[in-house]
Amino acid sequence: MGQEIELKLDLASDAADDFLASGLLPGEPLLIEQRAVYFDTPGDDLRAAGFSLRIRNDAEGRVQIVKAVGASAASLFARPKWEQKVEGDQPVLDDTTPIRAFLGRRIDALEPAFEVAVERRLWSVEWEDARIEVALDRGDIIAGDRRTPISEIELELVEGTPEALFSFARKLDAVAPVRLGVLSKAERGYRLLAPAARAVKSQPIALTVDMTVPGIFRVIADACLRQFRLNEMLLDIRGEEAVHQARIALRRLRSALSVFKAVLGDDAFPQLKDELKWLAGLLGEVRDIDVLIARCKDDALGERLVQARQRAFDEAMAALASERARKLMLDFSYWLACGDWLSLAHTREIRERPVGDFAAGALDRLRRKVKKGGRDLVDLDDEARHEVRKDAKKLRYATEFFASLFDRKRQKRRHGRFLAALEGLQDQLGTLNDAAAMPEVLARLGFDGDAATFFPSNAIENRQAVIKAADAHDALIDTKRFWR
């Protein structure tokens, strides 16, 4: 068994041509025609357990490769790997890999699931006291009569430290625009087998009490970054749900930075936080217009909103493709994996706290803030209620982040009730926030004369909405904490 550490970069076909024409890498690459068949059971048992199994066939023969994929990554992929030469096209599953022990009798159900056929160009590069294997893969993933193209660069660390991978990635981006890759070839194949997704929602985050505080932050931040990139990849269909989920991913990431800010105080942190706020703002305008379109009952006004949405969407897509956005993704991933925050002397005590204690302390702090801010909610102005709404969101996301650390039966029951109470408060505060904020959005878009069409002024209804929000706040505070 070995372990590979690699950084994946997605690039368009024309960007791959620019990369090859740039002369960045000296000498002729090794050209390899590769075909790999991936295996699984009809129920995708290997995928569910975090394994991939393939037989790769190239000029040097057949190699069977098993990888422990584990949690999907959005920055560095660091995975145990088992390789062995095989004679035929069927897997050889003995005790040298974990597959036989895991599948048991289900091993007889293994069958080809999909295949990957690529032309690989391979270079070995000495870079900043490191040796990096640079692979440009172009080809197709095929599952029955369905196929999808693939164009990516893999940077695998052979010798040295991971910092060199990010440094080289920045050099690559200077000659051919690259995006942070978040999907392995196996994941791409499984996605091809499934119905086409229009958006990707957040997934439960698996944390364990034997992890470290930096470790759980990296898992959480990586999951948020991955959700953003997966939805960014779906934005070209212009669907409102992908925009919404990309924005949620960034909100969750920014909330994670707030929850862990006592650990993250290095020099890079403030700028990264500001850049993520900028990135979230790109999609905010589009999302605001989507909300208005959903409320609009007037056809002529609706058409004007659709045109405004088109302009906002095009501007957002151009900004997401910009050097600034690409740099942010690489810089954040570098910081997550190698940043100074991991070794600051003044945060050592916090970093070494048991993760259960850290999570409980963070949840207590956020709950106190929501409790204090929401007192006398019926008498607060719009701005103060908006602050309560933002604090409730942070508490909601922290409740989801840390759920797996509190997994006793009673804690799970309380978690469900606490989350439901939070969602109730967020729904009520969201309604109030829309009524308060959307007229400003309409004015910014030049629709200020139409505000009453979307949000009729009704003092009685507004008062009732505020009372419902106050009741939801009281219900949350009365709900037992799942972390105690």
C-alpha positions in Angstrom: 0.0 0.0 0.0 1.1 3.5 -0.8 -0.4 7.0 -0.6 -0.8 9.5 -3.3 -1.0 13.3 -2.8 -2.3 15.1 -5.8 -3.9 18.3 -6.8 -6.5 18.2 -9.6 -7.1 21.1 -12.0 -9.9 21.3 -14.6 -9.4 23.1 -17.8 -11.3 23.6 -21.0 -10.1 22.0 -24.2 -8.8 25.2 -25.7 -7.0 25.9 -22.4 -5.3 22.5 -22.7 -4.1 23.5 -26.2 -2.8 26.8 -24.8 -1.0 24.8 -22.1 0.7 22.5 -24.6 1.7 25.5 -26.8 3.1 27.5 -23.9 6.4 25.7 -23.6 6.1 25.8 -19.8 7.3 22.2 -19.5 10.6 21.4 -21.2 11.1 18.3 -23.4 8.6 16.0 -25.0 6.1 14.3 -22.7 5.6 10.6 -22.4 2.5 9.9 -24.4 0.3 7.1 -23.1 -3.1 5.8 -24.4 -4.9 4.5 -21.3 -8.1 2.6 -20.9 -9.4 1.9 -17.4 -12.5 -0.2 -16.5 -14.0 0.5 -13.1 -15.8 -2.2 -11.2 -18.6 -2.2 -8.6 -21.6 -4.3 -7.5 -25.0 -3.5 -8.9 -25.8 -1.7 -5.7 -22.6 0.4 -5.8 -21.3 -1.1 -2.6 -17.7 -0.1 -3.2 -18.6 3.5 -3.9 -20.8 3.7 -0.8 -17.9 2.4 1.3 -15.4 4.9 -0.1 -13.4 2.5 -2.4 -12.7 2.5 -6.1 -11.5 -0.5 -8.1 -10.2 -0.4 -11.6 -8.0 -2.2 -14.1 -6.0 0.1 -16.2 -4.6 -1.0 -19.5 -1.8 0.8 -21.3 1.4 0.1 -23.3 3.0 -1.4 -20.2 0.2 -3.9 -19.5 -2.6 -4.2 -17.0 -2.5 -2.8 -13.5 -5.2 -3.2 -10.9 -5.6 -0.2 -8.7 -7.7 0.1 -5.5 -8.1 3.5 -3.8 -9.6 4.3 -0.5 -11.4 7.4 -1.6 -12.9 8.3 1.8 -14.4 11.7 2.1 -14.5 13.5 -1.3 -12.0 16.4 -1.4 -11.9 19.9 -2.9 -8.3 20.6 -2.4 -5.6 18.0 -2.0 -6.5 14.4 -2.6 -4.5 12.2 -0.2 -5.6 8.6 -0.5 -4.2 5.1 0.3 -3.6 3.2 -2.8 -3.0 -0.5 -3.6 -1.5 -1.5 -7.0 -0.6 -4.8 -8.6 0.0 -6.1 -12.1 -2.7 -8.5 -13.4 -2.9 -10.7 -16.4 -6.5 -10.4 -17.5 -9.5 -8.1 -17.4 -11.0 -9.4 -14.2 -10.0 -8.2 -10.8 -7.7 -10.2 -8.6 -9.0 -9.7 -5.1 -6.9 -11.4 -2.5 -5.9 -10.3 1.0 -3.5 -7.7 -0.2 -6.4 -5.2 -0.6 -9.4 -4.5 1.7 -11.9 -5.3 -1.0 -12.4 -9.0 -0.2 -12.8 -8.5 3.5 -15.3 -5.7 2.9 -17.5 -7.3 0.3 -17.5 -10.9 1.6 -20.0 -12.9 -0.5 -20.9 -9.8 -2.5 -17.6 -10.1 -4.2 -19.1 -12.4 -6.8 -21.5 -9.5 -7.9 -18.6 -7.3 -9.1 -19.1 -6.2 -12.7 -17.8 -3.4 -15.0 -19.6 -0.1 -14.2 -18.0 2.3 -16.6 -14.7 3.0 -18.4 -12.3 5.9 -18.8 -10.4 6.3 -22.1 -7.8 9.1 -22.1 -4.7 10.2 -23.9 -2.2 11.0 -21.1 0.8 13.3 -21.5 3.2 12.8 -18.6 6.1 15.0 -17.5 8.4 14.7 -14.4 9.2 18.2 -13.1 11.7 19.5 -10.6 10.0 22.4 -8.8 11.0 24.3 -5.6 12.9 21.3 -4.1 10.1 19.0 -5.0 9.5 16.5 -7.8 6.1 16.6 -9.3 4.5 14.3 -11.9 2.4 16.4 -14.2 -0.3 14.5 -16.2 -2.5 16.1 -18.8 -5.5 13.8 -19.4 -7.9 14.3 -22.3 -10.5 11.8 -23.4 -13.9 10.4 -22.4 -15.7 8.6 -19.6 -18.2 6.1 -21.0 -21.1 4.3 -19.3 -23.2 2.3 -21.8 -24.4 4.7 -24.4 -23.6 7.8 -22.3 -20.3 9.6 -22.3 -18.8 12.8 -21.0 -15.5 14.5 -22.0 -12.7 14.9 -19.6 -9.9 17.5 -19.7 -7.8 17.8 -16.5 -4.3 18.2 -15.1 -3.2 16.1 -12.2 -0.2 17.2 -10.2 1.1 14.3 -8.1 3.7 14.9 -5.4 6.6 12.4 -5.8 9.0 14.1 -3.4 8.8 17.3 -1.4 6.1 19.2 0.3 2.5 20.0 -0.8 3.3 23.7 -1.0 5.1 23.0 -4.3 1.9 21.6 -5.9 0.1 24.9 -5.3 3.0 27.0 -6.4 3.2 25.0 -9.7 -0.6 25.3 -10.1 -0.4 29.1 -10.0 2.3 28.9 -12.6 0.1 26.8 -14.8 -2.8 29.2 -14.4 -0.7 32.0 -15.7 -0.4 30.3 -19.1 -3.8 28.4 -19.2 -6.8 29.2 -17.0 -7.4 26.3 -14.6 -10.2 25.6 -12.1 -9.8 23.7 -8.9 -10.8 20.1 -9.5 -13.1 18.4 -7.0 -14.0 15.2 -8.8 -12.0 12.1 -9.3 -12.4 10.1 -12.5 -14.3 7.5 -10.5 -16.7 10.1 -9.2 -17.2 11.5 -12.7 -18.1 8.0 -13.8 -20.6 7.4 -11.1 -22.2 10.8 -11.8 -22.6 9.7 -15.4 -24.5 6.7 -14.3 -27.0 8.8 -12.2 -29.7 11.2 -13.4 -28.3 14.6 -14.4 -28.1 16.9 -11.4 -29.4 20.5 -11.6 -27.8 21.4 -8.2 -25.8 19.8 -5.4 -27.0 20.3 -1.8 -24.7 20.0 1.2 -24.1 16.5 2.6 -23.7 15.4 6.2 -20.2 15.9 7.5 -18.5 13.0 9.2 -16.4 14.1 12.2 -15.1 11.9 15.0 -14.0 12.8 18.5 -10.5 11.6 17.9 -9.9 14.3 15.3 -8.2 17.6 16.1 -9.7 21.1 16.0 -7.7 22.0 12.8 -8.7 18.6 11.4 -12.4 19.2 11.8 -12.2 22.7 10.4 -10.4 21.4 7.3 -13.1 18.7 6.7 -15.9 21.2 7.1 -14.3 23.9 4.9 -13.3 21.3 2.3 -16.9 20.1 2.1 -18.2 23.7 1.6 -15.6 24.4 -1.0 -16.5 21.2 -2.8 -20.2 22.0 -2.8 -19.5 25.4 -4.3 -17.4 24.1 -7.1 -19.9 21.3 -7.9 -22.6 23.9 -8.3 -20.3 26.3 -10.2 -19.8 23.5 -12.7 -23.6 23.4 -13.2 -24.2 27.1 -13.6 -23.9 27.0 -17.4 -27.5 25.6 -17.4 -28.5 28.9 -15.8 -30.7 27.2 -13.3 -31.8 29.1 -10.2 -31.3 26.1 -7.9 -27.6 25.8 -8.8 -27.1 29.5 -8.1 -28.9 29.1 -4.8 -26.9 26.1 -3.7 -23.6 27.7 -4.8 -24.5 30.7 -2.7 -25.4 28.5 0.3 -22.0 26.7 0.0 -20.2 30.1 0.3 -22.4 31.1 3.2 -21.6 27.9 5.0 -17.9 28.4 4.3 -18.0 31.9 5.7 -19.9 30.7 8.7 -17.2 28.1 9.3 -14.6 30.8 9.2 -16.6 32.7 11.9 -17.1 29.6 14.1 -13.4 28.8 14.0 -12.0 32.3 13.9 -10.1 31.8 17.2 -8.0 29.2 15.5 -7.5 31.0 12.1 -5.9 34.3 13.0 -2.9 34.3 10.6 -1.9 37.1 8.2 -3.8 35.5 5.2 -7.1 35.1 7.0 -8.5 38.7 6.6 -8.0 38.9 2.9 -9.3 35.4 2.2 -12.4 36.3 4.2 -12.9 39.5 2.2 -12.5 37.7 -1.1 -15.0 35.0 -0.2 -17.5 37.8 0.7 -16.8 39.3 -2.8 -17.4 35.9 -4.4 -20.7 35.4 -2.5 -21.8 38.9 -3.7 -21.4 37.9 -7.3 -24.3 35.4 -6.9 -26.3 37.5 -4.5 -27.7 39.8 -7.2 -28.8 36.8 -9.3 -30.4 35.1 -6.4 -32.3 38.3 -5.4 -33.7 38.6 -8.9 -34.7 34.9 -8.8 -36.7 35.6 -5.6 -38.5 38.6 -7.4 -39.3 36.5 -10.5 -40.9 33.8 -8.3 -43.1 36.5 -6.7 -44.0 38.3 -9.9 -47.5 37.9 -11.3 -47.3 40.6 -14.0 -46.1 39.3 -17.4 -44.5 42.5 -18.7 -42.7 43.2 -15.4 -41.6 39.5 -15.3 -40.0 39.9 -18.7 -38.0 42.9 -17.6 -36.9 41.0 -14.5 -35.8 38.0 -16.7 -33.7 40.4 -18.8 -32.2 41.9 -15.6 -31.4 38.4 -14.4 -29.7 37.6 -17.7 -27.4 40.6 -17.3 -26.6 39.9 -13.7 -26.0 36.2 -14.5 -23.6 37.0 -17.3 -21.7 39.4 -15.1 -21.4 36.8 -12.4 -20.2 34.1 -14.8 -17.5 36.5 -16.2 -16.3 37.3 -12.7 -16.3 33.6 -11.7 -14.1 32.8 -14.7 -11.7 35.7 -13.9 -8.2 35.4 -12.7 -9.3 36.8 -9.3 -11.8 34.1 -8.7 -9.5 31.3 -9.9 -6.7 32.7 -7.7 -9.0 32.7 -4.7 -9.8 29.1 -5.1 -6.2 28.1 -5.2 -5.1 30.4 -2.5 -7.9 29.2 -0.1 -7.0 25.6 -0.8 -3.3 26.2 -0.2 -4.2 28.0 3.0 -6.5 25.2 4.1 -3.7 22.6 3.6 -0.6 24.5 4.4 -1.4 27.9 6.0 0.4 29.4 8.9 -2.8 29.1 11.0 -1.8 25.4 11.5 1.2 26.3 13.7 0.6 29.7 15.4 1.9 29.7 18.9 -0.9 31.8 20.4 -3.6 29.5 19.2 -2.0 26.2 20.2 -4.1 25.8 23.3 -7.3 26.1 21.3 -6.0 23.8 18.6 -5.3 21.1 21.1 -8.7 21.2 22.8 -10.9 18.1 22.5 -13.1 18.6 19.5 -16.3 17.8 21.5 -15.4 20.6 24.0 -14.6 23.0 21.2 -17.9 22.3 19.3 -20.0 22.6 22.5 -18.4 25.9 23.3 -19.0 27.2 19.8 -22.6 26.2 19.9 -23.2 27.7 23.3 -21.6 31.0 22.2 -23.8 31.1 19.1 -27.0 30.2 20.9 -26.3 32.9 23.5 -25.9 35.5 20.7 -29.2 34.5 19.1 -30.9 34.5 22.5 -29.7 37.9 23.4 -30.2 39.5 20.0 -33.8 38.2 19.8 -35.0 39.5 23.1 -38.1 41.7 22.5 -38.0 40.8 18.9 -41.4 42.5 18.2 -39.8 45.8 19.2 -36.6 45.5 17.0 -36.1 47.4 13.8 -35.4 45.7 10.5 -31.7 46.0 10.8 -31.6 44.5 14.3 -33.8 41.6 13.1 -31.5 41.0 10.2 -28.6 40.6 12.6 -30.6 38.0 14.5 -31.3 36.3 11.2 -27.6 36.2 10.4 -26.7 34.8 13.8 -29.4 32.2 13.5 -27.9 31.1 10.2 -24.5 30.6 11.8 -26.0 28.6 14.6 -27.9 26.5 12.0 -24.8 25.7 10.0 -22.8 25.0 13.2 -25.6 22.6 14.3 -25.2 20.8 11.0 -21.4 20.9 11.0 -21.0 19.3 14.5 -23.9 16.9 14.4 -21.8 13.7 14.1 -19.8 14.6 17.3 -22.9 14.2 19.4 -24.3 10.9 18.2 -25.8 9.3 21.3 -29.5 8.3 20.8 -30.8 11.1 23.1 -28.5 13.7 21.4 -29.7 12.7 18.0 -33.3 13.2 19.0 -32.6 16.5 20.5 -30.6 17.5 17.4 -33.6 16.9 15.2 -35.8 19.0 17.4 -33.2 21.8 17.7 -32.7 21.9 14.0 -36.4 22.0 13.3 -36.8 25.0 15.7 -33.9 26.8 14.1 -35.5 26.3 10.6 -38.8 27.7 11.9 -37.1 30.8 13.2 -35.1 31.2 9.9 -38.3 30.9 7.8 -40.0 33.7 9.8 -37.0 36.0 9.8 -36.4 35.3 6.1 -39.9 36.5 5.2 -39.4 39.7 7.2 -36.0 40.2 5.7 -37.4 39.9 2.1 -40.1 42.5 2.8 -37.5 44.9 4.3 -34.6 44.3 1.8 -36.2 43.7 -1.6 -37.5 47.2 -2.1 -33.9 48.4 -2.0 -33.0 45.6 -4.6 -35.8 46.8 -6.8 -34.6 50.4 -6.6 -31.1 49.3 -7.5 -32.5 47.5 -10.6 -34.6 50.5 -11.5 -37.9 48.9 -10.5 -38.5 51.1 -7.4 -42.0 52.1 -8.6 -43.1 48.5 -8.6 -42.2 47.6 -5.0 -45.9 47.4 -4.0 -46.4 44.6 -6.6 -44.1 42.3 -4.7 -44.5 43.5 -1.1 -47.9 45.2 -0.5 -47.7 47.4 2.5 -50.0 45.9 5.2 -49.3 47.0 8.8 -51.5 44.2 10.2 -49.8 41.5 8.2 -46.4 42.8 9.0 -47.2 42.9 12.7 -48.5 39.3 12.6 -45.3 38.2 10.8 -43.2 39.8 13.5 -45.2 38.1 16.2 -44.7 34.7 14.5 -40.9 35.3 14.4 -40.9 36.2 18.1 -42.8 33.0 18.9 -40.3 31.0 16.8 -37.4 32.6 18.7 -39.0 31.7 22.0 -39.6 28.1 20.8 -35.9 27.8 19.8 -34.7 29.1 23.2 -37.0 26.6 25.0 -35.7 23.7 22.9 -33.1 21.5 24.7 -29.6 21.7 23.5 -28.4 18.5 21.9 -24.7 19.1 22.8 -25.3 19.0 26.6 
